[in-house]
Amino acid sequence: MQGVTAGILLLMAALPVLEANDIEDKDSPFYYDWHSLRVGGLVCAGILCAVGIIVLLSGKCKCKFGQKHKPGQ
């Protein structure tokens, strides 16, 4: 029974791949420039990381990790 189920799932996963258009069809509305998207994401992640480090090192964040919370306050 597991073999039949695995075969059906594999067939259902493989059918859209067989009907897929050419990957390099640049006129397709579903064509994405993956290199630019990856570079843009890395630049955005770098900027956010730098801003986070600057905020942590600026001393404006008054985080006290060792202090216990008192129930009356």
N, C-alpha and C positions, 0 to 999 in steps of 0.2 A: 504494500500500500504506500509506503514511504517513497519507493522508487517511482511509482506512477505520479504521485504528488510532485516530486522533484522534477520529473520530466515535463509535467504540465507547466510548472512555474518557470522552468528554463525556456520552454517554447514561448510562453507569454512575454518573457523578458527579451527574447531574441527577435521576435517579429518586428517591433519598431525599428530595430537596427537594420534589418534587411530592406526596409522601405525608406531609410533615411536618404536625404539629398546629399549632394556632393558637399564635403566639408568646406571646400574653398570657394563656394558660391557666394561672392561678395555682394551680389544684388539681393540676396535673401534677407528678409526682415529679421531672421534669427541668427545672422552672422555676427559674432562678437570678436573684437580685437582683444584677445586674451592677454597679450603682452602689455598693452597699455593699461588694461584693467589691473593686472598684477602690479605693475610699477606704481600706479596711482594708489593702490591699497597699501603698498609698502611705504610710500611717502606719507600717507595719512597716519599709518601706525607709528612711524618714526616721530612725526610731529606730536602725536598724542603722548607717546612715551616721554619725549623731552619735556613737554608741559607738565606731566605728572611728576617727573623728577624735580623740576623747578619748584613746583608747589610743595613737595615734601621737604626740600632743602631750604625753603624761604622762611620757615619758622612761623608762618601764619596758621598752620594747622596745629591745634592744641590737642593732639591725641595723647591720652594717658592710658597706656595699655596695662600698667601694673596697678592702677587704682581700682578698688572694689566699690561697687555701687551700693549705696546705703538705701534701705527701703523707705526711710522717712523723708528722703529728699527727692 
